[in-house]
Amino acid sequence: VTTITNAKNPQTEILVYPNPVADYLNLQINGLKSATVSFQIYDTGGKLTMQQNSAGSNDLYRLQVSQLPQGNYFIQGFTAQGETFGKIKFIKL
């Protein structure tokens, strides 16, 4: 489990689990003012490896990451209003 607080918006708290992950990465995002979020996943070299739009349910967003090779990644989120949050590190098993 990884928890961060958004420095730009301290009311936004993000809980990422499970970490490490095999199939589905869950992001519990509290305090976000947007229901639809665009997520971008980068490898440790900074290469964009995956992008997905997701509509949360009760502040929970679920991303399928089973297609990613094993390794370390960073996830960053963007709201429709242009607010960014993340770079959260996770490990893909």
Secondary structure, 3 states (H helix, E strand, C coil): CEEEECCCCCCCEEEEECCCECCEEEEEEECCCCCEEEEEEEECCCCEEEEEEEECECCEEEEECCCCCCEEEEEEEEECCCCEEEEEEEEEC
